[in-house]
Amino acid sequence: MNRKNAITAAILIAFSVCGTALAQTSAAPSAAEQAISYNLEADVTRVMKTFQVPGIAIAVVKDGKVVVAQGFGVRKLGEPARVDGQTIFEIASNSKAFTAAALGMLVDQGKLEWDDPVIKHLPDFRMYDAYVTAEMTVRDLLTHRSGLGLGAGDLMWWPTTTFTTDEIIHNLRYIKPATSFRNSYAYDNLLYIVAGKIIAAKSGKTWGETMHEWILKPTGMATTTTSLLENAKFANVSAPHSRINGKIAVVKPMPVDNAVGAVGINTSAEDIARWMNVLLDNGRVAKGADGKEVRLFSEKQSRELWTPQTPMKISQPRPPLAATKPNFYAYGLGFQLRDYQGKLVAMHGGALQGFYSRVLLVPEAKLGIAIFTNAESGPSLSALQYRLLDHYLNVAPTDWIGRVAEVERESAEKEAARLKKESATRAASSKPSLALAAYEGDYQDQWYGLATIKRVGGKQVLSFAKTPDLTGELEHFQHDTFIVRWKERNFNADAYVTFSLDHDGSIERMRMKPVSTETDFSYDFQDLLFVPVKSEKKG
């Protein structure tokens, strides 16, 4: 869509971009809204060019009305189809709010309480520590304070694995905690998978079926799906894109059927606008002709979602972004909570291979903003986030696009320098302690399972048994450390593989960690402890 976008035009596009009006747009825009001019398309076009993003969808709701539900750019590089207000994107962890809301609905129904022990509803649930198993509550599942490390265990679902949801939940008992229970914040996905399992158990249907029946259908989110299989029913679906060797390219989608409670929703700008209005109206969908309210969940549960549960560390931003520093930062139930310009912001981000998204709600201003991208670009989200917040909160404009781009360049240069130094200071002339063939064989981790090193076409190849795409060649780095270069280059997750020897010279264990500090935390290689699988001697 190559046209100027004053607010008035954006409102008209929200009506006409797909030929049908949205339910929330029945009220006419105010004179003040019509008078305010803002060239949204200019900002988005600049962001797409600056951060190499093929397509973006944006939804903005204000005072109960949809003022923007619009797409920019293309759904898939190399093809002409444009992103519009109905283009479906994978929104990943923005699904957590749906899971939290469904649990709130179960509380309203009297089927559980937030502070019920998890084992009351899933008797087989186990954490590594017996005390944590007994004390973990439904509320704890959503608040990232379990003691698990950042992204711990995510390799059981990311990238696409053959683990079942039940296997993932079972294997939680083998993941050692990083901190004590309820001690500190560390983002996790696995416990939202558990939360999704509770929803399925209490509703008697799958998580996806429950989302459709309880939330998506009542809210009018007709093109929102809960799986990539459902996406196949629609033509207007965005393709995922990742950076490969510095260039943006189309990559294959990443099914996450075993992790839906954490990352299962796929939606459009038009549909997310409906969802944001429900959240901003404290769970109310509409008021019927008889004056009775139609609600998804009660005002009480709405307050629970946005009540701080776990304090989060406030980091000092780089000088160009100093004004974005919050005064408070906490996690609620499915939402991060912070302040901006003196107002509460309930927000969340989402990231899957090829898609990043962000949803922000400012309850005091009755403002909701959603930004979807079909590329892995956090900076593009941040630049648009603050640009849009400032505009709709009547804050003097700042060149957030330029400032975010400056910080991004500095960060990339710093990481490149670190990697260069690390490579330059390695013991390049060192050799492995053993013959290369001695490193080959099967290795077992307690919660992940089997990994194998074998010779293929003259190269040593490491593969993960439950993750078909995690296969890569090993190259020697120094001493008994190698680097695995994954065949799927869009992962951008090459890892060090280090072997430790026993007193007799045999391999005792194999550990891994990402090479780059920019590797997505869901590649939690550092949490793996592989030990050789000893072959049985024939007698």
PAMAR-881000 format. One record per residue (C-alpha): x, y, z; residue in one letter; residue number from 1. Coordinates in Angstrom, 3 decimals. Example, Ala and Ser with C-alpha at 12.3 -4.5 7.8 and 13.67 -1.06 7.14 Angstrom:
<rs>
12.300|-4.500|7.800|A|1
13.670|-1.060|7.140|S|2
</rs>
This chain:
<rs>
0.000|0.000|0.000|M|1
1.915|3.006|-1.262|N|2
-0.167|5.929|-0.057|R|3
0.082|8.685|2.519|K|4
-1.420|7.836|5.869|N|5
-2.834|10.630|7.912|A|6
-4.872|9.354|10.844|I|7
-8.061|9.957|8.882|T|8
-6.833|7.716|6.066|A|9
-5.719|5.063|8.535|A|10
-9.204|4.996|9.995|I|11
-10.718|4.576|6.534|L|12
-8.281|1.760|5.778|I|13
-9.380|-0.003|8.953|A|14
-12.834|-0.099|7.332|F|15
-11.951|-0.797|3.750|S|16
-8.643|-2.645|3.423|V|17
-10.373|-6.001|3.232|C|18
-13.802|-4.863|2.162|G|19
-15.530|-5.327|5.509|T|20
-15.931|-3.044|8.480|A|21
-14.706|-4.098|11.899|L|22
-17.268|-4.352|14.648|A|23
-15.501|-1.813|16.859|Q|24
-15.398|0.926|14.199|T|25
-19.057|1.840|14.375|S|26
-18.329|5.090|16.233|A|27
-17.050|7.950|14.107|A|28
-13.566|9.339|14.857|P|29
-13.491|12.511|16.891|S|30
-12.683|15.865|15.343|A|31
-9.422|15.862|17.261|A|32
-8.464|12.510|15.732|E|33
-9.336|13.736|12.263|Q|34
-7.234|16.857|12.737|A|35
-4.093|15.060|13.870|I|36
-1.847|14.228|10.957|S|37
0.606|11.381|11.209|Y|38
2.360|9.737|8.298|N|39
2.369|6.173|9.556|L|40
3.385|4.702|6.235|E|41
6.505|6.888|6.070|A|42
7.655|5.585|9.456|D|43
6.904|1.951|8.635|V|44
8.579|2.181|5.229|T|45
11.682|3.642|6.861|R|46
11.677|0.900|9.494|V|47
11.357|-1.855|6.881|M|48
14.285|-0.431|4.929|K|49
16.459|0.282|7.993|T|50
15.998|-3.109|9.630|F|51
15.413|-5.312|6.563|Q|52
11.825|-6.326|7.278|V|53
9.736|-7.539|4.297|P|54
6.316|-6.984|5.858|G|55
4.653|-5.367|8.866|I|56
1.082|-5.275|10.157|A|57
-0.070|-2.698|12.699|I|58
-3.244|-2.421|14.751|A|59
-4.138|0.554|16.945|V|60
-7.266|0.846|19.077|V|61
-8.205|4.004|20.951|K|62
-11.224|4.650|23.156|D|63
-12.906|1.468|21.983|G|64
-12.475|2.162|18.276|K|65
-10.111|0.613|15.747|V|66
-8.134|3.481|14.231|V|67
-5.531|1.398|12.385|V|68
-5.646|-2.183|11.117|A|69
-3.239|-2.080|8.243|Q|70
-0.452|-3.906|6.457|G|71
2.737|-2.769|4.775|F|72
5.218|-4.510|2.518|G|73
4.934|-8.058|1.247|V|74
3.925|-11.370|2.763|R|75
6.813|-13.182|1.097|K|76
9.989|-11.895|-0.493|L|77
9.974|-12.377|-4.251|G|78
6.184|-12.450|-4.484|E|79
3.816|-9.510|-5.013|P|80
1.099|-10.331|-2.459|A|81
0.852|-7.455|0.024|R|82
0.400|-7.571|3.780|V|83
-2.993|-6.169|4.817|D|84
-5.166|-6.041|7.900|G|85
-6.206|-9.680|7.552|Q|86
-2.762|-11.200|6.904|T|87
-2.037|-13.924|9.461|I|88
1.220|-13.759|11.451|F|89
2.564|-16.123|14.084|E|90
2.586|-14.105|17.323|I|91
4.425|-16.635|19.505|A|92
4.600|-15.557|23.155|S|93
1.814|-13.021|22.754|N|94
-0.206|-16.244|23.052|S|95
0.600|-16.286|26.769|K|96
-2.072|-13.643|27.428|A|97
-4.681|-15.971|25.887|F|98
-3.564|-18.824|28.144|T|99
-3.645|-16.549|31.200|A|100
-7.117|-15.277|30.279|A|101
-8.431|-18.832|29.842|A|102
-7.152|-19.747|33.301|L|103
-8.941|-16.655|34.631|G|104
-12.114|-17.919|32.984|M|105
-11.662|-21.235|34.791|L|106
-11.343|-19.290|38.054|V|107
-14.584|-17.459|37.217|D|108
-16.210|-20.841|36.574|Q|109
-15.086|-22.121|39.983|G|110
-13.040|-24.921|38.416|K|111
-9.744|-23.795|39.950|L|112
-8.122|-21.049|42.005|E|113
-5.008|-19.102|41.105|W|114
-3.230|-20.380|44.205|D|115
-4.222|-24.022|43.850|D|116
-1.226|-26.388|43.793|P|117
-0.545|-27.543|40.239|V|118
-0.568|-31.154|41.420|I|119
-4.224|-30.717|42.425|K|120
-5.065|-30.493|38.727|H|121
-2.146|-32.440|37.196|L|122
-1.266|-35.136|39.775|P|123
1.718|-36.396|37.752|D|124
3.368|-32.960|37.539|F|125
6.915|-32.926|38.915|R|126
9.712|-30.369|39.177|M|127
13.342|-31.241|39.967|Y|128
12.858|-30.374|43.638|D|129
10.119|-32.117|45.641|A|130
9.372|-28.964|47.647|Y|131
8.830|-26.947|44.468|V|132
6.590|-29.695|43.111|T|133
4.385|-29.480|46.202|A|134
4.334|-25.681|46.404|E|135
4.074|-24.688|42.723|M|136
0.711|-23.008|42.135|T|137
-1.285|-22.244|39.016|V|138
-0.254|-18.603|39.489|R|139
3.424|-19.621|39.624|D|140
3.124|-21.237|36.194|L|141
2.611|-17.796|34.640|L|142
5.045|-15.595|36.565|T|143
8.570|-16.756|35.570|H|144
9.757|-17.257|39.162|R|145
10.014|-21.044|39.301|S|146
13.787|-21.154|39.708|G|147
14.329|-22.437|36.169|L|148
17.025|-20.647|34.182|G|149
16.304|-18.403|31.215|L|150
14.594|-20.510|28.539|G|151
15.510|-23.725|30.327|A|152
14.325|-26.812|28.465|G|153
13.190|-24.916|25.377|D|154
15.196|-27.260|23.177|L|155
12.406|-29.774|23.749|M|156
10.168|-27.690|21.457|W|157
12.470|-25.178|19.699|W|158
13.261|-25.631|16.846|P|159
10.498|-28.088|15.910|T|160
10.894|-31.378|17.762|T|161
9.185|-34.750|17.974|T|162
8.564|-34.443|21.723|F|163
4.910|-34.582|22.732|T|164
3.452|-32.053|25.147|T|165
3.217|-34.783|27.794|D|166
6.874|-35.728|27.290|E|167
7.949|-32.108|27.718|I|168
5.962|-31.796|30.945|I|169
7.325|-35.120|32.207|H|170
10.926|-34.084|31.550|N|171
10.598|-30.942|33.662|L|172
11.543|-33.138|36.631|R|173
15.053|-33.566|35.208|Y|174
15.886|-29.858|34.688|I|175
17.977|-28.521|37.543|K|176
16.973|-25.100|38.875|P|177
19.212|-22.070|38.394|A|178
17.943|-20.244|41.497|T|179
15.749|-20.973|44.475|S|180
11.983|-21.078|44.081|F|181
10.312|-17.645|43.761|R|182
13.699|-15.985|44.208|N|183
13.950|-14.061|40.941|S|184
12.600|-13.537|37.443|Y|185
13.796|-15.747|34.565|A|186
11.630|-16.074|31.472|Y|187
10.445|-19.590|30.694|D|188
8.084|-21.265|28.241|N|189
7.736|-24.754|29.664|L|190
5.435|-23.773|32.519|L|191
3.041|-22.095|30.088|Y|192
2.953|-25.437|28.303|I|193
1.883|-26.913|31.659|V|194
-0.746|-24.163|31.983|A|195
-2.074|-25.087|28.544|G|196
-2.337|-28.696|29.678|K|197
-4.417|-27.657|32.704|I|198
-6.789|-25.715|30.434|I|199
-7.225|-28.802|28.240|A|200
-7.741|-31.041|31.271|A|201
-10.390|-28.789|32.826|K|202
-12.240|-27.976|29.588|S|203
-12.206|-31.540|28.286|G|204
-10.963|-30.299|24.918|K|205
-7.596|-29.456|23.400|T|206
-6.027|-26.082|24.148|W|207
-6.728|-25.005|20.568|G|208
-10.375|-26.070|20.652|E|209
-10.790|-24.269|23.967|T|210
-9.265|-21.066|22.597|M|211
-11.654|-21.114|19.657|H|212
-14.737|-21.794|21.773|E|213
-13.960|-19.579|24.766|W|214
-12.088|-16.617|23.268|I|215
-11.692|-16.470|19.491|L|216
-15.300|-17.098|18.452|K|217
-16.938|-14.824|21.083|P|218
-14.450|-12.055|20.263|T|219
-15.035|-12.336|16.516|G|220
-11.466|-13.377|15.719|M|221
-12.581|-15.357|12.681|A|222
-9.194|-15.705|10.969|T|223
-7.141|-16.422|14.091|T|224
-5.750|-19.947|14.315|T|225
-4.077|-22.177|16.870|T|226
-1.855|-24.211|14.540|S|227
-0.042|-24.030|11.220|L|228
-2.390|-26.756|9.983|L|229
-5.274|-24.315|10.475|E|230
-3.262|-21.600|8.710|N|231
-3.306|-23.759|5.590|A|232
-7.049|-23.074|5.284|K|233
-6.321|-19.411|4.550|F|234
-4.578|-17.844|1.563|A|235
-3.663|-14.587|3.312|N|236
-0.796|-15.885|5.473|V|237
2.626|-14.312|5.882|S|238
5.782|-16.320|5.271|A|239
8.588|-16.336|7.866|P|240
11.929|-14.669|7.102|H|241
15.303|-14.947|8.825|S|242
18.731|-13.471|8.337|R|243
21.133|-15.859|6.605|I|244
24.708|-14.663|6.225|N|245
23.547|-11.095|6.667|G|246
20.683|-11.218|4.150|K|247
16.959|-11.665|4.771|I|248
15.546|-14.825|3.202|A|249
12.357|-16.869|3.291|V|250
12.580|-19.846|5.657|V|251
10.253|-22.735|6.369|K|252
7.592|-22.318|9.066|P|253
8.171|-23.747|12.534|M|254
5.301|-25.922|13.824|P|255
4.952|-25.755|17.611|V|256
2.035|-28.085|18.291|D|257
3.690|-29.364|21.473|N|258
4.065|-25.856|22.965|A|259
0.755|-24.187|22.168|V|260
0.070|-22.923|25.703|G|261
3.164|-20.746|25.343|A|262
3.264|-19.831|21.650|V|263
0.255|-21.222|19.780|G|264
-1.731|-18.246|18.437|I|265
-1.555|-16.969|14.833|N|266
-3.550|-13.827|14.070|T|267
-3.991|-10.653|12.044|S|268
-4.074|-6.919|12.725|A|269
-7.863|-6.839|12.471|E|270
-8.310|-9.731|14.881|D|271
-5.747|-8.561|17.433|I|272
-7.558|-5.204|17.486|A|273
-10.669|-7.020|18.712|R|274
-8.633|-8.811|21.394|W|275
-7.004|-5.572|22.581|M|276
-10.389|-3.888|22.941|N|277
-11.653|-6.785|25.067|V|278
-8.589|-6.530|27.304|L|279
-8.920|-2.752|27.609|L|280
-12.596|-3.183|28.514|D|281
-11.722|-5.548|31.385|N|282
-12.915|-8.700|29.641|G|283
-16.172|-7.352|28.236|R|284
-16.958|-8.318|24.641|V|285
-20.145|-6.320|24.200|A|286
-23.361|-5.177|25.784|K|287
-26.441|-6.940|24.471|G|288
-29.687|-5.312|23.332|A|289
-31.140|-6.177|26.726|D|290
-28.389|-4.197|28.424|G|291
-26.654|-7.290|29.758|K|292
-22.893|-7.535|29.417|E|293
-21.265|-10.268|27.363|V|294
-17.943|-11.100|28.994|R|295
-15.032|-13.439|28.500|L|296
-13.829|-12.949|32.067|F|297
-14.680|-10.821|35.074|S|298
-13.212|-7.456|36.052|E|299
-11.597|-9.262|38.977|K|300
-9.653|-11.544|36.643|Q|301
-8.741|-8.567|34.469|S|302
-7.112|-6.958|37.521|R|303
-5.252|-10.204|38.236|E|304
-3.708|-10.232|34.755|L|305
-2.259|-6.737|35.266|W|306
-1.237|-7.060|38.918|T|307
2.576|-7.238|39.398|P|308
3.675|-10.694|40.520|Q|309
7.429|-10.890|39.927|T|310
9.824|-7.905|39.999|P|311
12.027|-7.604|36.917|M|312
15.469|-6.041|36.705|K|313
15.567|-2.529|35.281|I|314
18.561|-2.155|33.004|S|315
20.173|1.128|32.072|Q|316
19.495|1.739|28.371|P|317
22.127|3.161|26.065|R|318
22.166|6.996|26.102|P|319
20.113|7.420|22.882|P|320
17.309|5.404|24.522|L|321
17.576|6.858|28.033|A|322
14.026|8.207|27.954|A|323
12.639|4.678|27.589|T|324
13.861|3.571|31.027|K|325
10.911|2.580|33.232|P|326
10.528|3.425|36.908|N|327
9.033|0.033|37.642|F|328
9.144|-3.264|35.769|Y|329
7.356|-6.464|36.720|A|330
5.617|-9.504|35.299|Y|331
1.903|-10.056|35.856|G|332
-0.044|-12.987|34.429|L|333
0.803|-13.221|30.734|G|334
1.933|-9.583|30.600|F|335
5.011|-7.526|31.351|Q|336
4.102|-4.411|33.321|L|337
6.023|-1.141|33.222|R|338
5.464|2.590|32.995|D|339
5.990|5.001|30.125|Y|340
5.319|8.726|30.268|Q|341
3.757|8.231|33.694|G|342
1.253|5.625|32.544|K|343
0.985|1.881|33.097|L|344
1.819|-0.204|30.033|V|345
0.841|-3.883|29.933|A|346
2.798|-5.478|27.118|M|347
4.423|-8.575|25.721|H|348
6.671|-9.659|22.889|G|349
6.662|-12.747|20.740|G|350
9.404|-14.506|18.789|A|351
9.387|-17.600|16.600|L|352
11.627|-18.430|13.685|Q|353
10.801|-15.828|11.073|G|354
8.310|-13.772|13.114|F|355
8.548|-11.122|15.842|Y|356
5.594|-9.308|17.401|S|357
4.708|-6.911|20.194|R|358
1.428|-5.941|21.868|V|359
1.130|-2.902|24.156|L|360
-1.858|-1.740|26.181|L|361
-2.153|1.585|28.020|V|362
-5.323|1.167|30.109|P|363
-5.495|4.769|31.334|E|364
-5.476|6.031|27.741|A|365
-7.705|3.221|26.411|K|366
-4.914|2.648|23.915|L|367
-3.760|-0.605|22.355|G|368
-0.943|-1.061|19.846|I|369
0.090|-4.280|18.088|A|370
3.031|-4.614|15.710|I|371
3.689|-7.809|13.730|F|372
6.748|-8.452|11.555|T|373
7.602|-11.347|9.254|N|374
11.280|-11.092|10.180|A|375
13.322|-11.521|13.343|E|376
13.785|-7.841|14.138|S|377
13.420|-6.631|17.703|G|378
14.756|-3.158|16.800|P|379
11.968|-2.609|14.255|S|380
9.394|-3.321|16.967|L|381
11.067|-1.002|19.480|S|382
11.362|1.862|16.987|A|383
7.682|1.680|16.034|L|384
6.569|1.011|19.603|Q|385
7.887|4.294|20.942|Y|386
6.950|6.248|17.828|R|387
3.341|5.091|18.107|L|388
3.158|5.488|21.886|L|389
4.425|9.054|21.656|D|390
1.949|9.926|18.942|H|391
-1.133|8.548|20.656|Y|392
-0.090|9.831|24.096|L|393
0.527|13.311|22.635|N|394
4.232|13.310|23.442|V|395
6.630|15.471|21.435|A|396
8.065|13.282|18.641|P|397
11.530|11.743|18.878|T|398
13.434|10.073|16.057|D|399
13.181|6.653|17.672|W|400
13.908|4.937|14.375|I|401
17.275|6.666|14.086|G|402
18.104|6.194|17.755|R|403
17.235|2.490|17.797|V|404
19.220|1.994|14.587|A|405
22.242|3.704|16.181|E|406
22.097|1.437|19.231|V|407
21.630|-1.623|17.018|E|408
24.717|-0.743|14.967|R|409
26.771|-0.247|18.118|E|410
25.618|-3.577|19.539|S|411
26.395|-5.425|16.310|A|412
29.850|-3.855|16.119|E|413
30.532|-4.728|19.759|K|414
29.513|-8.358|19.252|E|415
31.562|-8.647|16.059|A|416
34.600|-7.287|17.902|A|417
34.062|-9.750|20.762|R|418
33.863|-12.710|18.399|L|419
36.935|-11.525|16.502|K|420
38.907|-11.241|19.731|K|421
37.722|-14.657|20.892|E|422
38.873|-16.213|17.631|S|423
42.180|-14.338|17.625|A|424
43.090|-15.360|21.175|T|425
42.305|-19.050|20.818|R|426
45.106|-21.579|20.864|A|427
44.988|-22.063|17.114|A|428
47.869|-24.532|17.043|S|429
46.356|-26.799|19.696|S|430
45.020|-30.215|18.774|K|431
42.304|-32.424|20.234|P|432
43.461|-34.748|23.010|S|433
42.081|-37.787|21.188|L|434
41.864|-39.049|17.640|A|435
38.769|-37.568|15.994|L|436
37.112|-40.968|15.767|A|437
37.174|-41.196|19.579|A|438
34.670|-38.318|19.837|Y|439
32.129|-40.140|17.704|E|440
29.230|-42.028|19.235|G|441
25.985|-41.474|21.128|D|442
25.599|-39.016|24.011|Y|443
22.674|-38.817|26.419|Q|444
21.234|-35.817|28.293|D|445
18.758|-36.515|31.069|Q|446
15.971|-34.214|29.882|W|447
16.687|-33.844|26.176|Y|448
17.740|-37.356|25.298|G|449
20.078|-38.530|22.582|L|450
22.637|-36.698|20.443|A|451
24.990|-38.436|18.034|T|452
28.350|-37.631|16.475|I|453
29.241|-39.637|13.400|K|454
31.348|-39.312|10.283|R|455
29.416|-38.366|7.156|V|456
31.262|-37.803|3.892|G|457
34.563|-37.112|5.592|G|458
33.014|-34.652|8.105|K|459
32.033|-35.167|11.714|Q|460
28.339|-34.391|12.090|V|461
26.450|-33.720|15.323|L|462
22.721|-34.452|15.274|S|463
19.938|-34.228|17.865|F|464
17.627|-37.245|17.879|A|465
14.397|-35.395|18.699|K|466
15.119|-32.307|16.581|T|467
15.456|-33.221|12.903|P|468
16.819|-29.818|11.850|D|469
19.514|-29.633|14.540|L|470
22.258|-31.219|12.485|T|471
25.618|-29.651|11.797|G|472
29.281|-30.190|11.036|E|473
31.913|-29.959|13.762|L|474
35.045|-27.916|13.218|E|475
37.931|-27.783|15.658|H|476
38.237|-24.553|17.661|F|477
40.916|-25.266|20.262|Q|478
41.996|-28.105|22.577|H|479
38.897|-30.281|23.119|D|480
36.433|-27.625|22.004|T|481
34.746|-27.685|18.601|F|482
32.150|-25.438|16.958|I|483
29.020|-26.968|15.444|V|484
27.849|-25.089|12.350|R|485
24.182|-25.969|11.928|W|486
23.055|-26.930|8.443|K|487
20.020|-24.662|8.831|E|488
21.906|-21.353|8.666|R|489
18.825|-19.308|9.563|N|490
19.126|-20.591|13.141|F|491
22.047|-18.219|13.733|N|492
22.839|-20.441|16.709|A|493
26.228|-22.065|16.138|D|494
27.530|-23.486|19.396|A|495
30.731|-24.474|21.133|Y|496
30.957|-28.208|21.872|V|497
33.452|-29.018|24.619|T|498
34.549|-32.475|25.761|F|499
35.941|-33.279|29.203|S|500
38.084|-36.353|29.749|L|501
38.187|-38.803|32.610|D|502
41.447|-39.912|34.311|H|503
41.820|-42.784|31.873|D|504
41.558|-40.528|28.826|G|505
38.006|-41.526|27.969|S|506
35.327|-38.885|27.373|I|507
33.441|-38.103|30.570|E|508
30.960|-35.499|29.299|R|509
30.089|-33.109|26.489|M|510
28.864|-29.552|27.157|R|511
27.615|-26.872|24.780|M|512
27.006|-23.137|24.742|K|513
26.111|-20.595|22.025|P|514
28.970|-18.910|20.195|V|515
27.180|-15.572|19.921|S|516
25.585|-13.609|22.744|T|517
22.857|-12.694|20.225|E|518
21.671|-16.310|19.876|T|519
18.018|-16.672|20.875|D|520
17.826|-17.859|24.488|F|521
15.554|-20.754|23.508|S|522
18.642|-22.475|22.133|Y|523
19.509|-23.361|25.736|D|524
22.542|-25.475|24.864|F|525
24.206|-24.476|28.119|Q|526
21.584|-26.440|30.087|D|527
22.537|-29.726|28.440|L|528
24.916|-32.203|30.034|L|529
25.650|-35.047|27.654|F|530
27.426|-38.190|28.812|V|531
28.615|-40.952|26.481|P|532
26.303|-43.893|26.010|V|533
28.468|-46.875|26.850|K|534
28.121|-49.752|24.431|S|535
27.446|-53.100|26.059|E|536
30.336|-55.536|25.870|K|537
29.475|-58.902|24.423|K|538
30.371|-61.776|26.711|G|539
</rs>
